[in-house]
Amino acid sequence: MPSKKSPRLRVVSHPILAQHLSRLRSKETQSRDFRWHLKEAARILLLEAMAKAPTKPSAIETPLTKTQGRAIKAPVVMVAILRAGLGMVEAMAELLPEAILGHIGLFRDERTLKPVHYYTKIPRIAPSSWVFLVDPMLATGGSSVYAVDLLKKHGAKTIKMICLIASKTGVEVLQNAHPEVEIYAAAVDPVLNDKGYIVPGLGDCGDRLFSTT
């Protein structure tokens, strides 16, 4: 169940998610296992984020008879912040293969800690869409604010962010800039170091995901 400390911050508490998070934090976890744990954690976070998604009746026929099922009503758009967001959105798309995918390329300037934009491929977003912004780490909040600005320019009305770990600073920055955006996270860590990394965090998620340094 999500935390109720903030109406827009949902810290998802689940024993299986907690176990995946522990393995992701461990410096002993190698890239192959890191990728697997990240995908499994992403699935759990998406299930929580979609718990109140609107549905509509769907006529189906079982091997025995006709009946009524349910289908997700709103179009779903998943937008990964490159590159680490790829490690989560792939697994999320497996749960919702009809989802439309987009990508935003950002990297953080090591000197200023500000986001630098280098790529955007965002599909047409219908006003009724549920748009999920996906990035494993919500650190300084700069990249997330920039990405939400872009999504709104492309027509997004309902935006939810899914991250693995958020910092308190990142949550505050994003909520101050875009207070209507819901944030789903497995954990909120207390501080950032002087390089803008979340502490205790898990290090550089992209490097650990893709075996780069």
Phi, psi and omega in degrees: 000145180286156174292149179250018181294325179224137180294341181251355177247119180245104176269109189280121181252112179208134185299326179289319176298319179298322179293317177299317181298319179299318179292325179292325179289329186295131178289346180279346182283120181278167189304317182301313179287326178301315180300318182294313180296324179294319178297316181294320177297320180298320179298315181296317180296320179294318179302319178292317182292334181265004188301329182249022179294140179292145179234168179222156178297147179221116180286129179224165177231118176280174175300347184250327186193171173276147180205180179250130172246195178230148176226150179294129187279314185278142171299144180245128178239129178245123183239116180270135168277118182287146005256338188296333180298338178300327182293341179256319188291332178299314180291323179295322179292334175293328176285325181232076185295343178277354180295148176267135185251144175221169183218141174233122180266118178222143167226159185263127175296122185293338181273313184265343185065019178266151180287141175243123186267132180227353183198140173217128171220092183244129180288171173299131184247115177290148181303332182276357185293147165265117184252124179252119174269125191240122176204126183301328186238123171256092189264269180285338182092348183297314181295319181294317177298315179300315182294318178296321175304315179296316181298320178295324178294336178267010173101002182292133178249319180249108184239132176231138178257133175245121177224161178279306180231135174242153170264157177299321178298314181299319178299314181297317181296313181293318181292326177293322182280322184221076187296343181275349183282123175279142180243125176249124183218155175277335180199153171241116182266156193284324192222166169246145175274184185289350175261004179083014177272143178287136179237128007286332172056212177210015182088203179277109185297319180297317179297317182289329180289319187250010177060043177243163178228000000 
